[in-house]
């Protein structure tokens, strides 16, 4: 399964089975985490079978059968939330290619305690990962015209990019995006309170995957992040 296929198949799954992650799958996930951490100066962790010190502060997840999860963390820089959203999207879709399910959890945990456990790093959320009790269902979504404006005749790649953005998970499912483009310069903005940075990162990753990064340039991207090269 490709990342593009995974993007279309991935849905939020809130309940998980007891099936453990095989050793080879754990290694693949950890290798992906290591690559993202190295490229973006992050400290994301994969906790398996509640072996992490974080598990005591996310009892809600344990009640849903969640035994494995990514802890989204890194040095507290101005662009941290966006980078974690971007890499979180990468990890969720990569996990989907391995036959796993995920759940982006941005607000239903004790943020203060989780940050205390993280030490010098900041935690913005966790991603549950494992074998879902179901494959989930598509989330309620806005329409293309609700979030996108293209100046001129709209190319197919822009349509595909926006449709990919609408598949991205967002905090409270608000999809508070605006995607605009002139020629090949694309700008995405997001207004969702404290979740705006992470939602922006999630949206950018999906847009790149849907549109194809060779077809456009970011108009508001200082990182020039291109993970799909």
Helices and strands as residue ranges (DSSP letters): H 3-9, H 23-40, E 45-47, G 55-57, H 59-63, E 69-74, H 80-97, E 101-105, H 111-117, E 122-130, H 144-147, E 148-151, H 156-165, G 171-173, E 177-182, E 185-190, G 193-195, H 196-211, G 213-215, E 217-218
